[in-house]
């Protein structure tokens, strides 16, 4: 049973694509989830917290250089790439804000699965996802306000409050609950089931969020298809490519380069969608880049992982 659930979780890119296709051809089957987008994101963050222990945060001290490098790459490359793409293509306000918001979000949990498939450093991937999520509580509102402010005023304080509610609070609750499991009988068995069911639940909620936005914004997506699809593709392509070379220039070995590339290229699109839906309701296109982002980063990440999997890191020329 656990193997089956893990297999279903690992098929995340497939569920995203199928969910979006279903939402496109039958929107009424998905729009019901709109009021639950923000609570759904809280469930995802709670699930992440349930897989973490206090000891995991202490593990950051064992690899401070790699963690700092990965988090720096995350919040330098993607926000600036999103801003540059929006400027170069002169995107309309809704698309520009949505793209920048996606770029300012932390790494997504699906990156851990892609790192495993790509023969990258999975423990470091988990640490980077965790750390970028925590840093995002402050970084996402500040970066969004600074970079998106050229298009319209952004209430950074309101974004920060949302990050506290939908990211920090569920994470703290999850970590606390996981810590309390140690006082129960057979805690490892309970944690084993949480580690198995949690990712599948997160996958299901992300698919619901993304498909719901595709269903609600079908007309807007069709109207702005070319700039939308090109700009979001370029954002993630830039993230994977520049993340790899950022780590290479820093002297990282191949497995670490792959890890940083994947962590930078794969965003928490669910967070971007939830923030855009709540804080920019007057911009119909603002949540759309996040929905398309979820499809792109899963597909690009999966293709990249399939290619990297054929090349064992130890066989490459490393410094």
Secondary structure as UniProt FT lines:
FT   HELIX           2..10
FT   HELIX           12..25
FT   HELIX           27..29
FT   HELIX           31..36
FT   HELIX           37..50
FT   HELIX           54..58
FT   HELIX           59..63
FT   HELIX           64..88
FT   TURN            89..90
FT   HELIX           93..103
FT   HELIX           110..117
FT   TURN            118..119
FT   HELIX           122..148
FT   TURN            149..151
FT   HELIX           156..163
FT   HELIX           164..168
FT   HELIX           169..181
FT   TURN            182..183
FT   TURN            185..186
FT   HELIX           187..216
FT   HELIX           218..223
FT   HELIX           225..249
FT   TURN            250..251
FT   HELIX           254..265
FT   HELIX           269..279
FT   TURN            281..282
FT   TURN            284..287
FT   HELIX           288..309
FT   HELIX           313..315
//
